Amino acid sequence: MTDRVLRLLRTRPDLAALAAFPFDFDVDRAYHVEEVHLASGASLEPIAGDDTGGTYFLCGGTAVLHASSEGDAVLIADSVSEALEMLVRLPWYCEGISGDLDEAQLRAAVDAGDAEARAEFAPELDAQRTALLTGLGLPDRPLTELVALMEAAVDRTEPDHLLLNSTELGAYRLTDESRRRPLRDVVLAPGRAALARVRAGETGACDEALADPVLRAGVVRAAQYDRRDGDLPLLRLLLERETSERTEWYTERRIAAMLVALHGEQEDLPLVRAATDGLAAGAEGARDWARAMDADRGRDPETESAFTWIELARRQGRIEHARVALIRLLDDTGPADAELLGRLGEALERLGDHAQAARAQFLFLSLQDTDRDRAAAAHVLARLERRKGDLAAARKALERARKAVGAVPQWHRHGLGRLIAEQHLELALAAAEAGDAPLARETMAHGRELLSTIARQHAKALSELSTRAKWAVAALGRDPG
């Protein structure tokens, strides 16, 4: 359902004219300078523009995002009604508006801006404001409340309202970078809260902290950065649970072992040894190991790799937080940082963001300097392009893979040949399902040639996929042979 205020602006030319001037919300400029979309996949509709080339967007049918023509974007309100109230009562020409001001100070700031506006371009400002507020049926709430709503919206820009250029997939900057909450604080918050409850002796708090492996990981991290003398009993329990369950995430187990070993208690040696697979041997050895690890890991979460917090966010189900952090890292990655690009591509693929993963992999491929590495990177790029739905780009990537692998000695005997053949079959199947007969037949032909060239055991492993691809292509009207 269309927002009531937006519906009025679209059906009442008199109100639309007042919103456009002097309040710079012009529903006749409902377009942006470039194609954009939200990283989260939520709906995005341009609803108005300003006279600097900026655009107001409706996100998910409710919230309002403003994007400048210079690449900045920020959420300004939870509804069009709130956005108009802010723009009319806290107009763009007012300076120094912030949540640090009280009602009288905000009123003074608005009055000063209004005085300049009347003198320079809007002599009828008071009448125009009254007519628009009345016509739209907007409330007359305290300015402090409006500013609080505005700043709360700004703080919610990320992760759900990250705006991307649809062609290059780069992210718009946050208008005020200082308001971004570090991801480490977001993902550490549950562990810190659980640790505080345990320390306070709340009933059931310890059992809760131990039961959930994801929360437990956060508690271990929280205890690493905020150490208390009385934590040893809890640390022992955390270490026991981490050691007995042996989840795929071993880092927290090592950190818990370190925290226990640093206390230097003889009775903890068997548990520490078990947790470290025997690395910490003897009382002195355990302490030396723990001190060395402590010197490496430290007590400052700011020194931890960004991927630590991204992975913890993913484990916590904060997919959009993880996505935003990865996209921001990708945007900031230098043109020659191959290792980081590789890690970013892998992490984005784990999130299921194949478009951003392909973007990272494309850059990663451009930095490879051997035929083997180029072939390996190209077949991964083909997989990502196919999974994001760009079959033509996947075809180009496989062309690069074939060209590169052909220069690798004995390539047909190695697993790389199998992987490249597999991607040809997958693309032929996808093209057939999409009804793209030329691409399906061409790719299937390359796939069959590769199958006849690679080692027998590798070709045999792909027999089922080959059969499915063959019949899918044949169903298009002509048997590929």
N, C-alpha and C positions, 0 to 999 in steps of 0.2 A: 504494500500500500504506500502511495506517495505521501511524503511528509506534508502536513497541513500547510506549513509556511511556504514550502516549495511549490505546492499546488496553487497557492494564492499568487505567488510571484509569476507563475507561468500563465495565469488566467487574468491577472489584473495589471494591464500596462502601466497604470498610474503608480502602483506600488513598485513594480519592477524598475520604473524610471527613478524613483526615489532611492531604491537599493543601489542602483548603478551609480548614481550621483546624489549626494557626495560620499556615499559609504563604500563605493568601489566593489560591489557585488553584482555583476552584470550577467543576468541569465541569458542574454543574447550572445555571450562569448563562451558558450559551453563547449570549449574544445581546448586541446593542449598543443604545445609546439612539437611534440613527438609522441609516438605510441608508447604507452606505459602500462604496467599491470602490477598487481600486488604479489609479492613473493609467496604469500600464504595461499594464493589462488582465489581469495574472496573476490566478490564482484566489485567493480570499480566503474563509476559513471560520472563523467564531467557534468557539472550542473551550473557552473558560472565561472566567470573570469574576472581578472582585475586589469587595470590599465598599464601594468608592467609586463604583461604576458604570462602572469601566473594563473593558475587554475584551481578551482574548488571542486573536489571530487566527493561523491557519496560512496562510502565504503560499506560493503555488506548490507546496503539498503538503509543504513542509519547514520553512522558516524561521518564526520566531515574532515577531509584532509586537504590541506593547501600545499600546492607544489609551485615553486617559482620556476621561471624560465631559465634560471641559472643552475638548476640541479639540487635545490634544497626542498625538503618536504617535511611537514609536521602535521600531526593530528591536532585540530583546534577545538572540536566539540563532539559531543555524543549524538547530536541531532542538528538538522538544519535550523530548527527553532532556536537552539542554544547558540549556534554560530551567528545567526542574524542579530540576536540580542547582544552578543559580544561586539560584533562589528559596528553596531549602531551606537551602543552606549560606551564602548571603549574603542573609538575609531582609530584607523591606521595612522593618522597624523599626530596622535598623542604620544609623547615620549616619557620614558621612565616608569612605565606601568609594570608593577611586579607584586608578588605576594608579600613582599616585605613592608608594603605600605598599608596604613590603616585607612578607614573610610574617608576621613577628612583629607588625607594626603592624596588619595586616589581622585577624589573630587577636585582637588586643586589642580592635579595634573591634567584632568579632562577639561576643566575650565580654561586652563592656559592654552591647550591645543585648540579648543573651540574658538577662543578669541582670535588666534592667528588664522584659523580657517575662515571665519567671518570676514576678516579684513582682506584676505588674499583671494578666495575663490568661492565662498559659500555664504553670502550675506543673509540668506534666508535659512540658515542652518537649524535654528531652534524650531521653526515651523515645520521644516522637512523631517526632523527627527520625531517630533510629536506625531505627525501624520503617518509616518512609517510604523512607529511603535503601536499606534492605535489601530491602523489598518491591518497589521499582522497579528494583533491581539497578544503582544509580548508583555511579560510581567515587568514590574518595576522593583527588582530585587536589589539588595545592597551590592555595591561595586566589589566589595571584598569577596562576596560569594561568587560573583562572575569570574573574578581573577582566579579564585581557587579552582573553579571548574575548568577554566582554560588551562591552567598549569597541570592539573590532573590529567587532562587530555593529552597535553604535550608529553607527559611522562609515559603515556601508554602508546606512543607512536610505534615503538618497537616492543615486541617482535611482530605483532599481527598486521601492522600497516606499513611495512617496508615497501617503498615504491621502487620499481625497476624499470629501466629503459628496455623496451621489449625487443629491440634489435641486438644490442650489445650485452644486455643482461646485467649491466652495472647498476649499483644501488644509488639512489638519491641520498645526499648528505642529510643528517639530522640538523635542523635549523640551529639548535643550540646544543652542541656536542657535550657541554658540561652537564646536561640533564640526563645523559645516558647512564643507566645503572650497570656497573660492571657485571659481566656474566658470572664471575666467580662468586659475587655476593648473592646472586639469584640462586645458584645451585648449592651454595653452602648454607643458605638460610634454614632449610629443614634440619640438617645435621646439627647446626648450632642450637636451634630451638630444642631438639631432642636431648642434646648434651646438657643444656641448661635444666631441663626437667629432671634428668637423672641426678644431676648434682644437687638439685633442690629436694631430692628424696620423694618425688611424686610417685604414688602407687601405680605400678604397671609400666612406668616410664622405661625402666631397664629392659623389660621383656619386649616392649615395643621397639626399642632401638636395636635389639639383637635379632628380632624375627625377620625383618625385611632387609634383604641384602643390599638394596639400593640406599635405603635410609642408613643402614649400618655403614656403608661406604662414606656417606656424608658425615656421620658421627666420628669415624676414624680421622677424616680430614679435619674436622672441626677441632678435635683433640690435638692434632698435630700443630695447629696454629695457635691454640689457646691452652697451654699446659698448666695443670694444677697438681699440687702435691698429693691430693687425695684421689686421683684418678686411677691409680694402679689396679684396684679391684675391677673396675669397669674395663680397663684396657686388657686385662687378662681374659675377661669374658668375651670381649670383641675378638681377641686373637684366637681363642678356642673355637669360636663359631666360624671365623674366617678359615681356620685350618681344617676344621672338620667338613665344611661344605665345599671348599675348594672350587669356587666359582671361576669362570674364565678370566675374571679381573683380579689378577694376583697382586697388583700394586698396593692395594689397601692392606692386604695381608702382610706384606713386607713392612709397610709403615707401622702397623700395629705391633709387629715384632720388634721394630726399632724402638718404639715408645716403651714397650715393656722392658727390653734389654737395657735401656738407658738407666733404669732404676737399679740395676746391678744385683738383683736378688737371685741367689743360687737356686732356689726352688723353681724359678722360671726357665732354667736352662733347657730342660727337655722340650718344653713347648716352643721356645724360640728356635731350637734346632729343627724341630719338626716343621715349623712354619717356613724356615729358610732352606729346607732340604739339606741341612747339615753345614751350611756356610758358616754359621756362628758356632764355633767349637770351643768349649771351655768358658769359664767365667770371664777371663780376660779377653779371650777371643770374641766373645759375644759383645762385650762392651766396646772393643775396638771396631768391630763391624758396625755397631749401632752408631758410634760417634762419626765414623766415616760417612755412613748413609745420612746422618743428620746434617753433616756439613754440606752434603750434596743436595739434600731435599730442602733443608732450611725451615724456618718458622714463618716466612713471609709468603702468603699466597700470591702476591704480585709477581714473584719470581718463577712461578709454575708455568709450564707450557699452556698456551691457550687451548690446545687440544685436550688437556686434562678436563677443563671445564666444559668444553663442547661435548666430550664423550659422557660426562656425568649428566649433562642436560639431556642428552639422548636417552640415557638409561632412566631418567626421571620422567620421561615422556614429554619433555619440553622441546618438541621438535622445531617449533618456530624460533625459539631462542637459539638452538644449535644452528639452524639454517642462517639466521641473520649473522651470527658470529662468523660462520664460514664464508658467507658472501662478502662481508666486510674485509676479511683476511684476503680473499681472492682479489678484491678490488685494489688492495694495498700491496699485493705481491709484486716484487720487482721483475723485470723482463728476463732475468737469468737465474731465477731461483727455482731450479728444476725439482729439487727435493721437496720443497714446500708445495709446489704445484701438484706433485704426485700425491702427497698426503691429503691435500684439499680435494682432489678428484675422488680419492677412495672414500673420504668421509662424506662427501656429498652424495655419492652413490649409495652409501649405507643408509642415508636419510631418504633415498628414493627421489632425490632431485637430479634427474638425469640431464636436464638442460644445463644446470650450473656445473655438474660434473663433466659434461662434454666440453664446456667452455674451458675448464681447468685442464682437461686432458689435451685439448687442441694446442694450448700453449706449451704443455709438457712435451708433446710430440715435436714441436718446433725446436726444442732444445736438445734433442737426442743427436748424438754425433757418430753412432755406429749403425750399420744396417740392421743388426740384430735388435738393437734397442728401438730403432725406428719401426721395425716390423711389429715388435711387441706392443709398443705404444699405439700404433695405428689400429691393431685389431681390437684393443680396448676402446679406442675412440669409436670404432664401428659399432660395437655393442651399445655404447651409450647413445649414439645418434639414433640407432634403431629403437632403443627403448624410449627415447623422448619423442619418437614418431617421425623423425626426419630421415626417411629411407634414402633419399637422394644423397644426403650427406654421409650416410653409412656406406653407400656405394663408393663414394670418393675415398673414404677412409680405407676401404678394402683394396682399392686400386693402389694406394700408397703401401699397404701391407704387402701385397703381391710383389710390387716392384722392389721393395726393400729386402724381403725374405729371399728373393731369387739370387741375391748377391751374398747370402750367408752360406758358407761351405757346409755341405751335408745337412741342409736345413730340413730335408724331407725325412730324416731319421729322428728328428727331435720333436718334443712336444709342441714347439711353437708352430710347426706345420699343421698339427692337429687343431690347434686353437684357431688358426686362420681359416682352415677348412670349415670348422664348426660355425664360424661367424658367417661364412658364405651360405651355408645351409639354412641358418636361422634367418638371414635376410631374404633368401629365396622364399621361405615359408611366409614371412611377414608380408612380402610383396604380393604373393599369391592371395593371401587373406585380404589384402587391400585392393585386389583387383588390378594391380599394375603388372599386366602380362609381360611387357618388354623387359622390365627390371627383373621380374621373377625368372624368366627364361635365361636372360644373360647371366644372372648371378648363379643360377643352378648349373649352367654350363661350366662356369669357373669352378664351382664347388666339386663337380664330378671330375674335372681334370685334376684338382688337388687331391681328391680321394684316390685317384689312380697313381698318384706320385708319392704320397707319404707312406711311411712304413705300414705294413699289413696290420699290426696290432692297433695302430692309431686309427686306421680306416675302419677296422672292425668295431671299435668303440663308438663310432658315429653311425653305425648301420641303421639303427632305429630312426634317428633324426633324418638320415638320408632318405629313407623310405617315405617318411611323412612329407618331407619337402618335395620329393619326386611326384607323389600322387597329388599334392596340392597344386603343383605347377601343371601337371597333366590335366587337372580338372578345368584349367583355363581354356582348354580347347585343343592343345597339341601336346602330345607326350614328349618330354625333353630327351627321351632316349634311354 
